[in-house]
Amino acid sequence: MAKRFIGASALILFVILFSGIAVSQEVVLSCASLNLDRNTKTFSVPVNLSNTCSIGGITVSFVTGESVPPFIIKPINVDRSTGRIAYFEYFNFTFTAEDSTQVRVVAIPDMPGGGNQPSLPPGEGLLFNIIYEFSCDFAIDTALTIRIATADFCDSTGYVLFATDLNHGSVTIGDDTAPRGDANCDGRVIGSDITYLVSYLDNMVGCTCSLRAGDANSDGDVNIADIVYLKRFFNAEGPPPGQ
């Protein structure tokens, strides 16, 4: 009798556990990692969602690893046109030029007075792309983390779902294919790079590429010292750029 009771209890426990797994409301939000080349001006960070339950509302925010301006990257748009929530009746994103480290997105499939859109069904794939833009004022081989700061999902009744896993992504600005001192990013280190640096430091021209290849002396800054360094190199009085 005792063995029969234990066996029945184990069976009931298994059914309960299995049922719990089967109906668990799991949401996994992730933004992909990217490796970007030096001539990239804008880039998209895909934000993906894997959900085992229907979703009736999304509120999520993203932050970068930057804390002190000027910021290396800044958001300029959020594009959902090819994402799973392209049909949502309400979609809004906010960020500011002053504090470009955070993007906040709110999305709801069905709004009062709308077209009676269904909740987002279980599945996985792209939600939207966050479009970022580079500043030129940073050194080569910079790595940043785009972190999911907050993420709240609710079902069609408004109840907040649980078991949300957040997978962060990173942006690595690398591929140092440009020779140091190539300020205008034309692939050569010649006298026109000095001309460009003079104009750049006098605020007469903007950046022609996204990385500060004009950092001829590799000290992490682009300033008049790089002009002096290049002049000494061209006059055979100093080492090549980057040394």
N, C-alpha and C positions, 0 to 999 in steps of 0.2 A: 504493500500500500504506500509505504514511504517512497519507494523507488518510483512508483507511478505518479505520485504527487510531484516529486522533484522533476521528473521528465515533463509533466504537463506545465509546470512553472517555467522550465527552461524554454519550452516551445512558445509559451505566451510572451516571455521576455524577448525571444528572438523576433516574434511578429511585431512587437512594439518597437524594437530597435530598427528593424527593417522598414517599418512604416515611417518612422521618423526620418530615416535617410531618404526615403522615396519622396517625401513631401517637403524636405528642407528647402527653405527659400534662400538660395545662395546666389550672391551677386559678386562677380569679380570684375573690377574696373582696372584697366591698365593703360599706360601710355608708352609707346614703343621707344626704344633707344635708337638714336641716329648718329651716324658719323658723317660729318659735313665737310665738304672741300672748301678751300679758301676763297673761291669766287662766288659762293652762294650768298645772295642778298636776302632772300626770304626762304623760309622752309616751313613745312607742315609737320606737326606732331600728331599722328593718329591716336585717337582715344578709343579703345575697344572695350566692349562689354560682353560678359558671359553671364547669362541668368537662367536659372531653372524654374523661375516663376514669372508670372505676368507683372509688368511694371506700369504704374499709372502716373508716376511723377519722378523727376530727377532734379536734384540740386547738388552741384559739385563744383569745387574750386581747385585751382592749380596754382602753385607758387614755384618760383625758380630758386636756385641756391644763392641768389644775389641779395645783399642786404644794404649796400651803400651805393648811391648813384655816383657817376653815370652808369646806367645799366648796359650790359653787353647785348642782351636781346630784349625785345619788347613785343607784346602781342599787337597785332593790327586787325585781326579778323578771326571769326570762328565759322567754319563752313560745314554744314550738315547735309548738303545737297546729295551726297552719295552715301550717306549713313542710314542706319536702321531707323532713325527718328526723323527722317526727312518729311514724313507726313504729319508730324505733331502739329497741333493747332497753335500751341504757344511755345515759343523758343526765344530766349533772351540771354545775352551775354554782356558782361560789364568788365571794364578795366579802365584805368586812367593813365594818362601820359606821365603824371608825376610819380605814381607808384605802379610801374609796369610789371612788378613782380607777381601780381596775382590776377587770375582770370576766374570769373564766377559765371557759371552756366545754370540756367533754370529751364526745364523743358516739361511740358504737360501735353499728353496726346489729345485729351478731350476737354474743351472749355465750354462753359454755359453759353448757349446760343450758337454753338458751332455745328459741325457736320456729323456729330455722334461718332467720333473716331474710336477705334478699339484701343485697349492697352497694348503696350509692347509685349508680344508673346515671348515665351522662352526661346532662347537661341544664343548665338554669339556672332560677333562681328563688329564692324566699325560703327561708332556712334556719330562722331564728327571729327574734324581736323581743326586744330588750333594753328593759326598762321602767325608765325613770328618773323620779326625783321632784325637783322644784325645792325649793331653799331660798328663803326670801324675802329673805335678806340679801345682795342684790347690786343693782347699779345697772342701769338700763335700757340697752338697746343693748349687751349683752354677747355676745361671740362665743367659742365653745369648739370645739375640734377633738376629735372622738372618733376616736382613732387605733387601728388594728389593730397591736398591739405584736408579737405572735408568731402564726404560723399554720403548723401542721404537719398534713399529710394523708397517709394511707397507703392502699395498696390492700388487697385482701382477704387477702393473704398477710402483711401487716405491713410491707412495704417502703415507705419514705417516698417520696412522689411529689415531683416537681420542677416548676420553672417556675411558681411561685406568684406571682401579681401581687396586690398589696394596694392597694385604692382606699379611702382614708380619707374620712370624712364630717365634717360640721360641724353644730353647733347654734347658731343665731343667735337670741338672745332679744331681740326687738325689738318692732315695731309699737307705738310709744309713743303709743297713742291716749288714754291717761289724762292729764289735765292735771296738771302738777306740783303737789304739795300735796294731791292726792286720796288721802289715806292709807288710807281704808277702801274705795277702789276702787268708789265708787258713781256715778262720772261727774261729780261736782260738787266744788267746793272751797268748803266752808262750815264753820261752827263745829264740826260733829261730827267733822271731821278732826283738829282740835286735841284733842278729847276722846279720840279713838282713839289719837293719838300718845302722849298722856300714859299711857294704859293700856298701850300697847305697850311703851313704854320702862320701865314699872314691872313688866313681865312678867306683866301681868294678862290680856292677850289675845294670841292668835297672829296670824299673817298672814291676811288675808282674800283676798289675791291674791299672785301670785308675784313681782311686781316692786315695788321700793321707790318707788312713786309719791309716797310721803310725803316724799321728798327735796326739800323745797320750795325750798331755796336752791341745789340742783344742785351740791353739793360732793362727791357720791359717797357720803355717809353719811347715815343717819337718826339724828338726835340732838336734844338740846334746842334747838340752834340753829334747827332747822326750826320748832319751836313758837314761838320768838321771832319768826321771820321771818313766820309766818302771822298772829300777833297784830298785828304792825306793819302788815301788808297790810290786815287787816280794820279797823284803826283809821285807815286812809288815811295811814299814816306811812311806808310803804315800797312798793316795786315789787311787781308780781304775782309769784307763784311761777314759778321757772324763769328769772328775769332777774337 
